[in-house]
Amino acid sequence: MFGVLIYPGVEELDFQGPWELVGMWHRYAGGPKPLLIAQSDAPVTCAHGMRVLPDETFSTCGALSYLLVPGGFAAFDEMNNPVLTNFVKQQSEHVNAILSVCSGSFILLAAGLLQGRKAATNWKVLSRLRQAGVEVVEDRFVRDGKVWSSAGVSAGMDATLALIAQEAGEEVASTVQLNAEYYPSSKTYGSAHRLPEGAAYFRSL
């Protein structure tokens, strides 16, 4: 199973984008089934108001093959939630891969999974992750062992597709990419991405 962690205030696209790609991996190539997992079975209200229902809770969820940890501003509250961080830590011991999106990297940090590892995160909190002693990579995503991490929001889709390619091969990833029609435009609008505190990968566009 491919677990997708959710919690109150989670950023919608952080988990919805990867969920779509994993769902297509499952449908078209026999990949793992995605499951939404939360601390309780109550509806979860996300950052922009969408409400979603978990499939499993921390107490009912069995051992996962993969775990995705999304972010959002609420991640900084959840990194201080020992029930959640203990769940992440326990699952990390046997998963094939664990992937954070955006500020979900801080939940991995709190679970003790970024010690001695490289990690990516949202451009707004690059310095904060660096100050925590993590070797920060200013790119769309980075893999360090079985820990994958991505930059903000939409970058989780790039990381998930790369993870699928790593786990199931280029042709399976190609099938997923085709069915998702995920071929992002190379167009960059305006000049906001050139701000000096931004991530290196988009400041150079």
N, C-alpha and C positions, 0 to 999 in steps of 0.2 A: 504494500500500500504506500501511496505517496501522501503523507500528511501535510496539510496546509494549516498552520496555526492562525487563529483569529482571536481578537480581543477587542474590547470597547475602544473606539477611536482609531482602529487600524485603517491605514490608507487603502482605499478600495483597489486601485490599479496594482498596488504592490502584490496583492494575491490573486486578483482576477485575471490579469494577463498571464502569469505562469499557470494558473488553474486551467485556462483555455488550452494552452499548449500541452500540458500534461494530459488533459482530457482527450486531445487528439492523438497523443501517443498511445493512450489506452485504446481508443476506438479503432485507429487505423493500423496499429502495429503491435497490439498486444502488450503494451506497456502497463505499468501499475495504475490502479484506479486511484484518483484523487479523492481525499476525504477532508472536510473541514473539521478542525478540532479546536475546542474552546474549553475553558475551565469549567463551565457549566453548560447545560443544554438550553439555556435561555437565549432568545434572539440577541444577536450582537449588532449594536448600532455603530456603523463605521464613521470615518472622519467627516464625510460629506453627507451623512444622513441615511445612506442605504442600510437596510436591516437584513441580516442573513441568519440562517439557522444552522447550527453545527450538526455534523453527522455523528460525532463522538465527543466525549469529554475526556479529560486527562485520566480519570479513573476507569473509564470503559475502553480506552484505546489500547490496543495490543502493540506489539513490537512493529515498528515501521521500517520500510526499506529506505525511505527518503523523508526528509522533513524540510519544509520551507517556512522561514520565519520572516514575515513582512514587517514593515516599519510604519512610520507616521510619528507625529509629535507624541502620541500616547505611548510609544515605545519607551520613552524615558520614565514613565510611570511604571510600566510593566517590568522594566529591568530591576525594579525594587520589589517585585512580587515573587517571593521565594517559591510559591506553589508553581508558578509558570516557569521560572528559571530552572527549578529542579526537574520539571517535566522535560524541558529541552535538553538538559544535561544527561538525564537518563536515556532518552531516545538516541542521543548522539553516540552512545557507547556501542550501538550495534547497527546504525544506519549505514547504507553504502555511501551516502552523501547528505550533508546538511547545507542549506542555502539560505543566506539572509538577503533581504532586499532593503535598500535604503537604510534608515536608522535601525532596522532590525539587527544590524551589526552590534548595537549596544546590548541587545538581549543576549547575543552570543558571548559578548564580553562579560556580562554579568554571570553567565553560566560557566565561565572559565574556559571557553573554547577558542579564544584568540591569543592566548599566551604563546609568544614565540612565532606567531603567524602573521602573514600579510593579509590585509583586508581592504575592501572598498566600502564606501558609504556615501550618503547624500552630501553634495558639495557644501551645504550649509553647516555641516558638523565635522568636516575634515579635521580641523584643528583640535576639536574636542576629542576625537578618537586618537589622534596623535599624542595628545597630552596624557591619555590613558596608557601610553606605552606600546601602542600597536604600530606596526610598520604599515603605514597607509599607502595604498596604490591609487593614484588619481586616474582611474580608467573605468570603463563601463562595468567590468567585473574582473575578478581575479579568483583563481583556484589555488589553495594551499593544502595539499593532501586531500582529505575528504570534505574539507570546509570550503565552500564557495561563498563569495559575497559580491554584491553588486552595488552600483551607485544608485541614485534616487529613482523611485517610482517606475518609470517605463523600462529602466535598465534591467529589471528583474526578468523581462521577457528574453533579452539577449542571453543572460546567464542561464536561464532555464533551457533554452534551445541548445546552448553549448553543452550543458550537462547531459541532455538527451543524446547528443552526438557522441559524447564520451562514453555513456553507458550502453547505448544501443547501436551506435555506428552512424556514419555520415548519411547513408541512404534513408535511414529511419528519420533522422533529423530533417532531411530534405522533404520527406513526405509530410511531416508535421508542419514545416514551414510553408509548403504549398497549400495545404488545406486551411491553414490559418491566414493564407495570403499575407504573410508577414515579411514584406520586403520594404522596409522603411524608406521614405523619401530622403534623398540627400540634401534637400533644401533646408537651409538655416535662415530663419527670419530675423531681421533687424540686427541689433548689436548687443542685446542684453547678455549674451553668452560670453562677452569679452570682459566682464567685470573681473577685477584683479584677484578677488578672493574665490573665484570659481575653480572648478576642477581643471587640471591640465588638459584632459582629453577634449573638452569642448571649448576651452579658451583658444585652442590652436585652429579651430575650424575657420 
